[in-house]
Amino acid sequence: MGNVGLPVIARNEAICFIAVDGLASPWRNLYELYIYKVRNRQIILLIGFLVSVFCCEGQNRNSIWCFGDSAGIDFKNNQVIYSSVISRGTCTSICDSIGNLLFYSSSSPDALHANTIRAGKVYCSNNQLMQNGDTIICRAWYKEHIITPYPGNTNLFYLFTAGVTSINGFFYSVIDMTQDSGRGAVVQKNIQLQGQNFWANDGVAAVKHGNGRDWWVIIRHIDTANNDFYFYLVTPSGVNFDHVQNIGDIVQSNAYRIEPSDDGRKIACVSNNGLLSVYDFDRCSGMLSNELSIEHEVTNFNLAPWYWDCELSPNDSLLYVSSEYTQNDSNSYVFQYNLNDVNPSLTRDTVFAIKQPIVGGLIELAPDSKIYWACAYEPPGIFPYPYPDSVRNVYNENLSVINYPDSLDAACNFQPFSFYLGGKRTYYGLPNNPNYELAKDSGSICDTLTVGLQELETQNSFLFVFYNPAWQKAFINAQNLKGKNYALSVYDITGMLVFKEQGNISQGYFTKDLNMQGFASGVYVVSLVTEKEVLNKKFVKSF
């Protein structure tokens, strides 16, 4: 972000201006052009200090982006950085409270290998693969991952992942930052929330609960035409399915993005078949309401506009939509809609258009209150992922920037391909990061949080087993274990022991990726025994 200028101090009473260029909205709106008449130097300096704190500290957990082909941005220190990501889309990251990178995850080109879908990877802050950070559920799509903190424990984090194709379902993994000398480790992996009959949409989202501690995680499915939103509530007790809400158009689109506003009060939705809608969101109940339908899906897929992503402006007054080319139009676009208008669909303004081989991608609001747009370059006759090293140009080595996204039409100051990534390259993706710093919803029914001892002390032990037929692996995870040592046994349906190992338990967690190649199809029983408990779980091995 830009620096906050120091006010001019006169010897006596003075008219003092505070320069606010670079302040994040809404602070820019609040302070811009204000004139302060003061009697005391300390008051002015204090005001300047507080404005600087508000500007620079408000989005620290989102201050580092890792995306594209080894690209990264450190917004707090205003510099481009290196990352280990090689993803045409899916990526997410999180920092600590002062802006130091903790870890990040992404898809990888592994998803393109024949019969291989071990595409998800988690990386430490040193850009090395995190301990147990491979084979995370995802392919090579665009918004399959999102990170949330683990409420009540500052060292733990959830990574939610959508199984969009090949591996259907919805999953989470747990990252413990106390492991591996503070570099972190994936201590639970690919725990199943929705089964393989659930074809997840490529657009998982998260919003902090109105109590300022818990989280809502939102996903849709595309098994059939539907208007179902699935809401999971993340609390100190774990991840729990909360409710399904049926609202809005019935759609079936394989690219359906769910984009919360920065303040969490609205959620915008877009589909490649042409759906554009905005809802109010109650952060306490997790319910959507007051749908503003801007455009409906088209019935003829060949006429679909291929809307690819959307983003609300910081003050929620404008909606920006990015699109890809179609068979009838070789342009990619950025559109702007005025949500304050009586009929927003009639206000569509073309902010920018560009032809193939430049292809529009995701569009995201950044910690500096600007909106960034990623584009890929698709050279004729060459599959564009991963790029050959020779494919470098102004289009894939820069991001485009909307400098004033709360402003209408040309005043938004769109600057195409103006943010240089230091020789790193973009594809279609940008980080799918929620607003980690969102405060509690003051004045709401849930703004007073009461956490009793019972909530924290009655966490039961759980054993999860998920068999992946494509990988022929059984992912075995347990949490809240009582004891320091374990014995893991796996039996077939006849009771014959087919696998056994012993070891130590790390802080109540257990995780094991059991290779089932060569095992017969059928029912198996997993038994996990500690000094204090016995946990059993069945699973079915299939081809």
Phi, psi and omega in degrees: 000160178288159179282147177273123184289145176285142180290159177277128183250122175269169183293322179247217175299143186218152167269120189239132176258137173255117179286129186237016179298123182102352177293141177288139172296139010269007183295325179300315181296325184288320188257341186298132178068007176289146178241126182250130174253117188230162180247354191220129180302321183297324180296315181297315181296323178295318178299314179300320179296316182295320178298319179297319179297313179300321183291314192267340186256355191289335185229039186298322183291342178252018191280349179237125177253136175234123189197175171063220179257087179063023182271155176197151177228129172256098184290328182295320182258008175052055180211155174271149184224171176266144170225165179269004181293135165227081187227133176281350180206276191307125174192152177202153184210163177209143177247173172278184188291346178248013171094012175273131182299132175264301179195170176210163179222161179196168166280178182209166178296351176306330183295341183270351180286147182302129177060022180237127177227030177273064195268336185277136179224145176245132184243144175284174179295340177272011177069015174264152177301129180292151177303124183064024186266016177259178176051038172281139183302123165168166174251227181237049181262220200232322179221059182269343186241149167205145181253139167229151170298161176264106185306133177088356180216109185287350182264350185248150180216150174259140168243111179268138184222139181258131173271095188276315178220156179070305171249103178276158178127184178223136193219165167218157173232160181242131178250130179248113185279357175276349183279161174052051177058036177088358177279342177095158176208150173279108185265343171219141189224134170056049176280129192277126173258321174232142188280187187285356171273358181258105178272100187288147175278153184275070182185054178291143182223163179212143177223135178294138179299155180297342178281356176079005181236308185279178183223146167260131173243131191236136179213153171241169176232161182232030177298318178218168174298130186200169170232043186265126169251126179260129183242124174250138180254125181254117182229176175301342179275351178128198179256122183230135173295129184255307181193162168250136175240130176260113183204145176085190182295148170277121186226161169218095184227136181276000174226094182234109182264139176245115189238100176291149173288166183296329179270000177075004184271346180225156175226124177260146181229143181215145175230158180292342178274002172113005179285133170223120179209154180227135181240154163282146181233126176269109184290345177277309184271342185072029183249141174269152178202173172052058180298131169255104182270115183266312176216149178258160176295149175272149182278334179267108184302328181293342179258006182296139183280353180054051168299133191251329182195167178212162179205135175276144176293162184305326180264012175067012184271338184233146176244127176255136183230131174254151180222159172262174175289160175235177180290344180255354184210118184275006181269148161258147187230159159238122180250156174234135177239138178268106184284347178276351180283154179299324179229087184301331183297337180273357184261006185304124178242130178280106180286322184198148175217142179209144186271162169305150014272010174276129187234126183292146180232216185285156182229126190220143173281132185256170179298341178272012179066017170258159179252132183247144181235127178261142174230148172257159175247122183249089182295139181304132175079004181234128175293125194276009180218122352285157179297141161297151183299335183284345184275089181221132179197181183296337185281322181256004174250011180218154167258152171268152189227133167261107189284326182231074190291347175277357185259144183283149169053224185294340180294345177291344174060062176285126180241102184290135172049051187249348182254104185281134185262019175066033180091351173280166187232155177256157164245231183262352193251155169223161186300137177267071184257131174283175173279093183295335188266005185301128182280172176296157181276087186300136180087353179277174182289348183243019184279353174253112186261124176245118179246111180272163178298326183299321181298325184272339189256347185257031178282117182278159174286144180226143174239127180240138175225127178231120178263129179252108185292330180292322180269346186054046177231145171256118177271113183250122182225144174219152179218161181059034181288146179253118183128170183247345182229155181224158168229119181257128178229143176233128182241147172274184187294338179275355183092004180283134177287123182246346178201144176205142172206160178230158179180192182257149178265134180255106174052041175083003183249150172218136176215140181209129172260102186267117179286120183254012177299134182090349177276145179290154174292150178145191183269135177232154178240128176260129177238122179243117187243131171242183179294343189238354184197162176231125180240134182233146178207137177266153169209163181246125174270126177227164179275000000 
